[in-house]
Amino acid sequence: MLDDKLFPRGKPSEKEAVDRAFDQYKLAVEMWDHVRARRQISNSFYLSINTAFVSATAFFSKGYSSRCLPVVGIIICILWIASILNYRSLTDDKYRVITKLETLFSSAPFSAEADGPARQFTLVERCVPVAFGVLYSLLLFLGTN
């Protein structure tokens, strides 16, 4: 399926066509790197927001705010997890295109990395918003009074 979309006229074999494909490969790798950088910025944003909400929850430990802030914090954590999964899907799709383009060239560094030990960055990333969510739930149900 990916071959049909990536190579609608068949895999290129002429040197000029392979050179154009290599230029597209370089662009795809650059775009993949930009998405990963945006993912890190997004995680930093959500971490900062959650840190501020935990601080605000501690500061406003009585009254309406003591119940409202943890609820908003839980919603932010859900959005954070959705963002992580969205970025994972996007980087995985770009990775598949890059490794498919590598079949045209004499070396395949991205494919070689895939043969190494499995990395579960997304799983580790999700632990942070889950931990904040648990904290917010404790603050909500046990109260901060």
Biotite code that builds the C-alpha atoms (Angstrom):
import biotite.structure as struc

atoms = struc.array([
    struc.Atom([0.000, 0.000, 0.000], chain_id="A", res_id=1, res_name="MET", atom_name="CA", element="C"),
    struc.Atom([2.761, 2.451, 0.966], chain_id="A", res_id=2, res_name="LEU", atom_name="CA", element="C"),
    struc.Atom([4.711, 1.504, -2.177], chain_id="A", res_id=3, res_name="ASP", atom_name="CA", element="C"),
    struc.Atom([1.723, 2.516, -4.334], chain_id="A", res_id=4, res_name="ASP", atom_name="CA", element="C"),
    struc.Atom([1.523, 5.935, -2.697], chain_id="A", res_id=5, res_name="LYS", atom_name="CA", element="C"),
    struc.Atom([5.263, 6.543, -2.447], chain_id="A", res_id=6, res_name="LEU", atom_name="CA", element="C"),
    struc.Atom([6.133, 5.214, -5.898], chain_id="A", res_id=7, res_name="PHE", atom_name="CA", element="C"),
    struc.Atom([2.979, 5.680, -8.026], chain_id="A", res_id=8, res_name="PRO", atom_name="CA", element="C"),
    struc.Atom([4.943, 5.058, -11.262], chain_id="A", res_id=9, res_name="ARG", atom_name="CA", element="C"),
    struc.Atom([7.048, 2.265, -9.816], chain_id="A", res_id=10, res_name="GLY", atom_name="CA", element="C"),
    struc.Atom([10.371, 2.421, -8.011], chain_id="A", res_id=11, res_name="LYS", atom_name="CA", element="C"),
    struc.Atom([12.848, 4.682, -9.768], chain_id="A", res_id=12, res_name="PRO", atom_name="CA", element="C"),
    struc.Atom([15.930, 3.016, -11.227], chain_id="A", res_id=13, res_name="SER", atom_name="CA", element="C"),
    struc.Atom([17.561, 5.766, -13.308], chain_id="A", res_id=14, res_name="GLU", atom_name="CA", element="C"),
    struc.Atom([20.316, 7.714, -11.567], chain_id="A", res_id=15, res_name="LYS", atom_name="CA", element="C"),
    struc.Atom([18.541, 11.048, -11.981], chain_id="A", res_id=16, res_name="GLU", atom_name="CA", element="C"),
    struc.Atom([15.325, 9.684, -10.487], chain_id="A", res_id=17, res_name="ALA", atom_name="CA", element="C"),
    struc.Atom([17.195, 8.080, -7.596], chain_id="A", res_id=18, res_name="VAL", atom_name="CA", element="C"),
    struc.Atom([18.964, 11.417, -6.974], chain_id="A", res_id=19, res_name="ASP", atom_name="CA", element="C"),
    struc.Atom([15.578, 13.157, -6.795], chain_id="A", res_id=20, res_name="ARG", atom_name="CA", element="C"),
    struc.Atom([14.375, 10.466, -4.410], chain_id="A", res_id=21, res_name="ALA", atom_name="CA", element="C"),
    struc.Atom([17.472, 11.058, -2.268], chain_id="A", res_id=22, res_name="PHE", atom_name="CA", element="C"),
    struc.Atom([16.621, 14.771, -2.092], chain_id="A", res_id=23, res_name="ASP", atom_name="CA", element="C"),
    struc.Atom([13.113, 13.811, -0.985], chain_id="A", res_id=24, res_name="GLN", atom_name="CA", element="C"),
    struc.Atom([14.657, 11.433, 1.550], chain_id="A", res_id=25, res_name="TYR", atom_name="CA", element="C"),
    struc.Atom([16.765, 14.242, 3.042], chain_id="A", res_id=26, res_name="LYS", atom_name="CA", element="C"),
    struc.Atom([13.672, 16.446, 3.255], chain_id="A", res_id=27, res_name="LEU", atom_name="CA", element="C"),
    struc.Atom([11.679, 13.641, 4.919], chain_id="A", res_id=28, res_name="ALA", atom_name="CA", element="C"),
    struc.Atom([14.419, 13.110, 7.519], chain_id="A", res_id=29, res_name="VAL", atom_name="CA", element="C"),
    struc.Atom([14.506, 16.848, 8.227], chain_id="A", res_id=30, res_name="GLU", atom_name="CA", element="C"),
    struc.Atom([10.708, 16.979, 8.589], chain_id="A", res_id=31, res_name="MET", atom_name="CA", element="C"),
    struc.Atom([10.799, 13.935, 10.906], chain_id="A", res_id=32, res_name="TRP", atom_name="CA", element="C"),
    struc.Atom([13.390, 15.694, 13.058], chain_id="A", res_id=33, res_name="ASP", atom_name="CA", element="C"),
    struc.Atom([11.252, 18.854, 13.202], chain_id="A", res_id=34, res_name="HIS", atom_name="CA", element="C"),
    struc.Atom([8.240, 16.829, 14.355], chain_id="A", res_id=35, res_name="VAL", atom_name="CA", element="C"),
    struc.Atom([10.353, 15.241, 17.100], chain_id="A", res_id=36, res_name="ARG", atom_name="CA", element="C"),
    struc.Atom([11.520, 18.704, 18.199], chain_id="A", res_id=37, res_name="ALA", atom_name="CA", element="C"),
    struc.Atom([7.911, 19.959, 18.284], chain_id="A", res_id=38, res_name="ARG", atom_name="CA", element="C"),
    struc.Atom([7.027, 16.907, 20.350], chain_id="A", res_id=39, res_name="ARG", atom_name="CA", element="C"),
    struc.Atom([9.667, 17.854, 22.929], chain_id="A", res_id=40, res_name="GLN", atom_name="CA", element="C"),
    struc.Atom([8.418, 21.452, 23.011], chain_id="A", res_id=41, res_name="ILE", atom_name="CA", element="C"),
    struc.Atom([4.866, 20.182, 23.488], chain_id="A", res_id=42, res_name="SER", atom_name="CA", element="C"),
    struc.Atom([5.957, 17.982, 26.400], chain_id="A", res_id=43, res_name="ASN", atom_name="CA", element="C"),
    struc.Atom([7.778, 20.928, 27.992], chain_id="A", res_id=44, res_name="SER", atom_name="CA", element="C"),
    struc.Atom([4.653, 23.058, 27.619], chain_id="A", res_id=45, res_name="PHE", atom_name="CA", element="C"),
    struc.Atom([2.404, 20.493, 29.277], chain_id="A", res_id=46, res_name="TYR", atom_name="CA", element="C"),
    struc.Atom([4.944, 19.879, 32.048], chain_id="A", res_id=47, res_name="LEU", atom_name="CA", element="C"),
    struc.Atom([5.082, 23.626, 32.775], chain_id="A", res_id=48, res_name="SER", atom_name="CA", element="C"),
    struc.Atom([1.295, 23.939, 32.794], chain_id="A", res_id=49, res_name="ILE", atom_name="CA", element="C"),
    struc.Atom([0.932, 20.977, 35.148], chain_id="A", res_id=50, res_name="ASN", atom_name="CA", element="C"),
    struc.Atom([3.612, 22.315, 37.481], chain_id="A", res_id=51, res_name="THR", atom_name="CA", element="C"),
    struc.Atom([1.729, 25.629, 37.645], chain_id="A", res_id=52, res_name="ALA", atom_name="CA", element="C"),
    struc.Atom([-1.576, 23.835, 38.306], chain_id="A", res_id=53, res_name="PHE", atom_name="CA", element="C"),
    struc.Atom([-0.099, 21.744, 41.119], chain_id="A", res_id=54, res_name="VAL", atom_name="CA", element="C"),
    struc.Atom([1.327, 24.915, 42.660], chain_id="A", res_id=55, res_name="SER", atom_name="CA", element="C"),
    struc.Atom([-1.993, 26.737, 42.264], chain_id="A", res_id=56, res_name="ALA", atom_name="CA", element="C"),
    struc.Atom([-3.863, 23.810, 43.786], chain_id="A", res_id=57, res_name="THR", atom_name="CA", element="C"),
    struc.Atom([-1.566, 23.924, 46.819], chain_id="A", res_id=58, res_name="ALA", atom_name="CA", element="C"),
    struc.Atom([-1.943, 27.715, 47.074], chain_id="A", res_id=59, res_name="PHE", atom_name="CA", element="C"),
    struc.Atom([-5.745, 27.662, 46.776], chain_id="A", res_id=60, res_name="PHE", atom_name="CA", element="C"),
    struc.Atom([-6.219, 24.716, 49.123], chain_id="A", res_id=61, res_name="SER", atom_name="CA", element="C"),
    struc.Atom([-9.663, 25.808, 50.320], chain_id="A", res_id=62, res_name="LYS", atom_name="CA", element="C"),
    struc.Atom([-12.886, 26.660, 48.610], chain_id="A", res_id=63, res_name="GLY", atom_name="CA", element="C"),
    struc.Atom([-14.110, 26.292, 45.042], chain_id="A", res_id=64, res_name="TYR", atom_name="CA", element="C"),
    struc.Atom([-10.634, 26.430, 43.504], chain_id="A", res_id=65, res_name="SER", atom_name="CA", element="C"),
    struc.Atom([-9.499, 23.415, 45.504], chain_id="A", res_id=66, res_name="SER", atom_name="CA", element="C"),
    struc.Atom([-11.989, 21.267, 43.540], chain_id="A", res_id=67, res_name="ARG", atom_name="CA", element="C"),
    struc.Atom([-11.912, 23.054, 40.204], chain_id="A", res_id=68, res_name="CYS", atom_name="CA", element="C"),
    struc.Atom([-8.139, 23.094, 39.616], chain_id="A", res_id=69, res_name="LEU", atom_name="CA", element="C"),
    struc.Atom([-7.633, 19.310, 39.916], chain_id="A", res_id=70, res_name="PRO", atom_name="CA", element="C"),
    struc.Atom([-10.468, 18.720, 37.419], chain_id="A", res_id=71, res_name="VAL", atom_name="CA", element="C"),
    struc.Atom([-8.860, 21.113, 34.943], chain_id="A", res_id=72, res_name="VAL", atom_name="CA", element="C"),
    struc.Atom([-5.507, 19.431, 35.645], chain_id="A", res_id=73, res_name="GLY", atom_name="CA", element="C"),
    struc.Atom([-6.949, 16.014, 34.798], chain_id="A", res_id=74, res_name="ILE", atom_name="CA", element="C"),
    struc.Atom([-8.328, 17.410, 31.522], chain_id="A", res_id=75, res_name="ILE", atom_name="CA", element="C"),
    struc.Atom([-4.895, 18.851, 30.703], chain_id="A", res_id=76, res_name="ILE", atom_name="CA", element="C"),
    struc.Atom([-3.314, 15.443, 31.369], chain_id="A", res_id=77, res_name="CYS", atom_name="CA", element="C"),
    struc.Atom([-5.788, 13.778, 29.003], chain_id="A", res_id=78, res_name="ILE", atom_name="CA", element="C"),
    struc.Atom([-4.936, 16.350, 26.330], chain_id="A", res_id=79, res_name="LEU", atom_name="CA", element="C"),
    struc.Atom([-1.226, 15.746, 26.963], chain_id="A", res_id=80, res_name="TRP", atom_name="CA", element="C"),
    struc.Atom([-1.590, 11.999, 26.458], chain_id="A", res_id=81, res_name="ILE", atom_name="CA", element="C"),
    struc.Atom([-3.609, 12.607, 23.275], chain_id="A", res_id=82, res_name="ALA", atom_name="CA", element="C"),
    struc.Atom([-0.851, 14.927, 22.041], chain_id="A", res_id=83, res_name="SER", atom_name="CA", element="C"),
    struc.Atom([1.830, 12.295, 22.768], chain_id="A", res_id=84, res_name="ILE", atom_name="CA", element="C"),
    struc.Atom([-0.123, 9.648, 20.858], chain_id="A", res_id=85, res_name="LEU", atom_name="CA", element="C"),
    struc.Atom([-0.737, 12.031, 17.954], chain_id="A", res_id=86, res_name="ASN", atom_name="CA", element="C"),
    struc.Atom([2.963, 12.881, 17.699], chain_id="A", res_id=87, res_name="TYR", atom_name="CA", element="C"),
    struc.Atom([3.850, 9.191, 17.927], chain_id="A", res_id=88, res_name="ARG", atom_name="CA", element="C"),
    struc.Atom([1.529, 8.401, 15.037], chain_id="A", res_id=89, res_name="SER", atom_name="CA", element="C"),
    struc.Atom([2.971, 11.246, 12.995], chain_id="A", res_id=90, res_name="LEU", atom_name="CA", element="C"),
    struc.Atom([6.602, 10.252, 13.622], chain_id="A", res_id=91, res_name="THR", atom_name="CA", element="C"),
    struc.Atom([5.812, 6.582, 12.968], chain_id="A", res_id=92, res_name="ASP", atom_name="CA", element="C"),
    struc.Atom([4.226, 7.447, 9.609], chain_id="A", res_id=93, res_name="ASP", atom_name="CA", element="C"),
    struc.Atom([7.216, 9.581, 8.630], chain_id="A", res_id=94, res_name="LYS", atom_name="CA", element="C"),
    struc.Atom([9.563, 6.824, 9.784], chain_id="A", res_id=95, res_name="TYR", atom_name="CA", element="C"),
    struc.Atom([7.815, 4.295, 7.524], chain_id="A", res_id=96, res_name="ARG", atom_name="CA", element="C"),
    struc.Atom([8.202, 6.615, 4.525], chain_id="A", res_id=97, res_name="VAL", atom_name="CA", element="C"),
    struc.Atom([11.879, 7.206, 5.312], chain_id="A", res_id=98, res_name="ILE", atom_name="CA", element="C"),
    struc.Atom([12.652, 3.495, 5.634], chain_id="A", res_id=99, res_name="THR", atom_name="CA", element="C"),
    struc.Atom([10.767, 2.766, 2.415], chain_id="A", res_id=100, res_name="LYS", atom_name="CA", element="C"),
    struc.Atom([12.802, 5.426, 0.580], chain_id="A", res_id=101, res_name="LEU", atom_name="CA", element="C"),
    struc.Atom([15.971, 3.835, 1.972], chain_id="A", res_id=102, res_name="GLU", atom_name="CA", element="C"),
    struc.Atom([15.295, 0.738, -0.119], chain_id="A", res_id=103, res_name="THR", atom_name="CA", element="C"),
    struc.Atom([16.483, 2.780, -3.115], chain_id="A", res_id=104, res_name="LEU", atom_name="CA", element="C"),
    struc.Atom([19.908, 3.564, -1.663], chain_id="A", res_id=105, res_name="PHE", atom_name="CA", element="C"),
    struc.Atom([23.067, 1.661, -0.819], chain_id="A", res_id=106, res_name="SER", atom_name="CA", element="C"),
    struc.Atom([22.812, 2.469, 2.890], chain_id="A", res_id=107, res_name="SER", atom_name="CA", element="C"),
    struc.Atom([19.843, 2.548, 5.245], chain_id="A", res_id=108, res_name="ALA", atom_name="CA", element="C"),
    struc.Atom([20.689, 4.132, 8.607], chain_id="A", res_id=109, res_name="PRO", atom_name="CA", element="C"),
    struc.Atom([17.089, 4.456, 9.839], chain_id="A", res_id=110, res_name="PHE", atom_name="CA", element="C"),
    struc.Atom([16.326, 0.840, 8.990], chain_id="A", res_id=111, res_name="SER", atom_name="CA", element="C"),
    struc.Atom([19.543, -0.253, 10.729], chain_id="A", res_id=112, res_name="ALA", atom_name="CA", element="C"),
    struc.Atom([18.453, 1.529, 13.913], chain_id="A", res_id=113, res_name="GLU", atom_name="CA", element="C"),
    struc.Atom([15.134, -0.304, 13.812], chain_id="A", res_id=114, res_name="ALA", atom_name="CA", element="C"),
    struc.Atom([17.054, -3.598, 14.028], chain_id="A", res_id=115, res_name="ASP", atom_name="CA", element="C"),
    struc.Atom([18.453, -2.538, 17.414], chain_id="A", res_id=116, res_name="GLY", atom_name="CA", element="C"),
    struc.Atom([16.794, -2.941, 20.811], chain_id="A", res_id=117, res_name="PRO", atom_name="CA", element="C"),
    struc.Atom([13.191, -1.760, 21.030], chain_id="A", res_id=118, res_name="ALA", atom_name="CA", element="C"),
    struc.Atom([12.709, 1.662, 22.573], chain_id="A", res_id=119, res_name="ARG", atom_name="CA", element="C"),
    struc.Atom([9.531, 2.618, 24.350], chain_id="A", res_id=120, res_name="GLN", atom_name="CA", element="C"),
    struc.Atom([9.856, 6.407, 24.561], chain_id="A", res_id=121, res_name="PHE", atom_name="CA", element="C"),
    struc.Atom([6.137, 6.949, 24.173], chain_id="A", res_id=122, res_name="THR", atom_name="CA", element="C"),
    struc.Atom([5.409, 4.636, 27.112], chain_id="A", res_id=123, res_name="LEU", atom_name="CA", element="C"),
    struc.Atom([7.824, 6.571, 29.324], chain_id="A", res_id=124, res_name="VAL", atom_name="CA", element="C"),
    struc.Atom([6.394, 9.886, 28.073], chain_id="A", res_id=125, res_name="GLU", atom_name="CA", element="C"),
    struc.Atom([2.879, 8.801, 29.033], chain_id="A", res_id=126, res_name="ARG", atom_name="CA", element="C"),
    struc.Atom([3.958, 7.977, 32.596], chain_id="A", res_id=127, res_name="CYS", atom_name="CA", element="C"),
    struc.Atom([4.473, 11.668, 33.407], chain_id="A", res_id=128, res_name="VAL", atom_name="CA", element="C"),
    struc.Atom([0.925, 12.873, 32.602], chain_id="A", res_id=129, res_name="PRO", atom_name="CA", element="C"),
    struc.Atom([-0.479, 9.733, 34.233], chain_id="A", res_id=130, res_name="VAL", atom_name="CA", element="C"),
    struc.Atom([1.472, 10.556, 37.405], chain_id="A", res_id=131, res_name="ALA", atom_name="CA", element="C"),
    struc.Atom([0.095, 14.109, 37.344], chain_id="A", res_id=132, res_name="PHE", atom_name="CA", element="C"),
    struc.Atom([-3.395, 12.708, 36.738], chain_id="A", res_id=133, res_name="GLY", atom_name="CA", element="C"),
    struc.Atom([-3.076, 10.429, 39.768], chain_id="A", res_id=134, res_name="VAL", atom_name="CA", element="C"),
    struc.Atom([-1.892, 13.385, 41.847], chain_id="A", res_id=135, res_name="LEU", atom_name="CA", element="C"),
    struc.Atom([-4.850, 15.498, 40.670], chain_id="A", res_id=136, res_name="TYR", atom_name="CA", element="C"),
    struc.Atom([-7.242, 12.642, 41.426], chain_id="A", res_id=137, res_name="SER", atom_name="CA", element="C"),
    struc.Atom([-5.850, 12.318, 44.936], chain_id="A", res_id=138, res_name="LEU", atom_name="CA", element="C"),
    struc.Atom([-6.172, 16.058, 45.451], chain_id="A", res_id=139, res_name="LEU", atom_name="CA", element="C"),
    struc.Atom([-9.726, 15.981, 44.123], chain_id="A", res_id=140, res_name="LEU", atom_name="CA", element="C"),
    struc.Atom([-11.019, 12.984, 46.045], chain_id="A", res_id=141, res_name="PHE", atom_name="CA", element="C"),
    struc.Atom([-9.024, 13.269, 49.251], chain_id="A", res_id=142, res_name="LEU", atom_name="CA", element="C"),
    struc.Atom([-9.255, 17.033, 49.268], chain_id="A", res_id=143, res_name="GLY", atom_name="CA", element="C"),
    struc.Atom([-6.524, 19.482, 50.052], chain_id="A", res_id=144, res_name="THR", atom_name="CA", element="C"),
    struc.Atom([-8.089, 20.613, 53.323], chain_id="A", res_id=145, res_name="ASN", atom_name="CA", element="C"),
])
